Amino acid sequence: MEMPAKTTSPRRLGLVVAAAVLAGALSALLPVGDAHAFTVGTQQTLGPGSRMPVDFPGRSYDLGGKVPRGHVMLRRRVEVARSEGRRGLSFLCPGGTYAYSPSLVEGASIGLDIPDVSQYQKKLRRFRLRVYASPLAKRDPAVSSVYLLCRPRR
């Protein structure tokens, strides 16, 4: 025995179409998601004799001083949105040197933390830290440079 084909009533079809149109209109009013992605620039090197663009708190290396012989200063430009939270960043010191101390420019719109502070006690070439957009940053995404001083192995 053959079953008769079910048909959708014009009223039900009209309700489905109206709901779809309403959902589309509402989605157009919602803010577009953050299309920004965490961005890290290439690692740049400042060699001996270059002027230090940052201060290293608690160290004997001051803003405007020259990078000492045998030392190397590394820099990476970082762009991070507040919504991205803390993001990993690593530096690799050149051969014959080890990571000594990270730093930021004064008033930077990003912050940094070091999840593994034992890196300070080991003479490692690779240094890992995390960066995040400062809550006080005037623009989102926050943009700044992170520096790392590498000392010669003795």
Summary of the structure (lengths in Angstrom):
residues: 154
radius of gyration: 26.7
end to end distance: 94.2
largest distance: 95.8
contacts: 376
relative contact order: 0.20
helix: 18%
strand: 34%
